[in-house]
Structure formats: structure tokens, C-alpha cells
Amino acid sequence: MHILLGILAVLGGIAIFIWRVRATVNTAKDLVEAADDIHAAARRFGHNRKTKINPLETIEDSRVAAAAIMAAFARMDGDYTREQLVSIKDECLQVFGASETEAVEIAGQSRWIMEQSANLDEAIRKLSRVLRRGLSAEEKKQFLSMVTRVASIEGDGMSEIQQQSLSQLSRQIT
């Protein structure tokens, strides 16, 4: 009987070890994907840094501007959480109709843009110009609800700073 218990204990230990290794591998894959996203965006915008051009000034795609603003709202109350980053990518998939590859690229590019910006309010103001001229009234309402969803993920809802920035953004894009 004690031999059977010993065998079961060893098998249980092996099963737990395999489960932990798989979890570690999945986490490592996620980290590598995030690093690849940021590296690709940095490469795309690297030439702008050499010519001293602000990356915010080069954005013409309203999808990238919208994702960057969502990233700014996610970053307002601290660093990005995994849920916020996934939410930004999911919003790109569902609302923008982007493919999986495009959504990952847009999300990575938006994170990189926000990491280059020292002042989030100034970044939002500059990006809102792109959205003001690129979106219809209905798309602007949809965009504001997207921002609210991303900003509300962490904590019990939007912080006071996020609420103030959202009302300011609403005035800027209309």
C-alpha cells in the first residue's frame, strides 16, 4: 500500500511540475510577443527620432490614434495591466475590423507612442485632432465608449483623473 501511495505522490509531483512549466512557457511567450510588438513599433518610428520629429505628429491613421488614446487612458492610473492591453487589442479587432496581426501591430504601436510621450494630456490633445477630422459623429460616440471600457478595467471604474480627461477628450473631438 505504501508503495502505491509513493507512486501516486511521484506522479502528482510530476503533474504539478509539468503544469508549472507550461504556465512559465506561456508567460514567456506573452513577454516575447509584447517585446516584439514594441520593437516593431520602435523600428517603424525610429527614423522620426533621428530627424527630431515627434511621433505624435506623424500619425494619420485614426485607428492608431484611437488605440494610442486608449493606451493613454490605461496608463493614467499606473502601468498597463495585461487585461488593459488585451482589451485594446480586442477593441481593435472588433470595432476597427482589423485582422489579428493588424490588431497586435496597432496595439503595440499605440503603447510605443504613449511611452514616447512625457505628457499624456498633451498626447491626447494632439491625437484628438486626427480623430476630430477622421471620424463621424456616431464613430466618435463609439470611440468614447471604447475608451471608457479600457479605462474602467483596472479598479472599480474610472478614476477622477480619467473622468476629467474623458470629458476633455469629448469636447476636443466634437
RAMOKA-V268237 format. One record per helix or strand. SS is the DSSP state (H for helix, E for strand). FROM is the first residue (numbers start at 1). LEN is the number of residues. If there is no record, write none. Layout:
((SS & FROM & LEN) (SS & FROM & LEN))
//
This chain:
((H & 2 & 49) (H & 55 & 4) (H & 62 & 14) (H & 82 & 13) (H & 100 & 17) (H & 120 & 15) (H & 137 & 15) (H & 160 & 14))
//
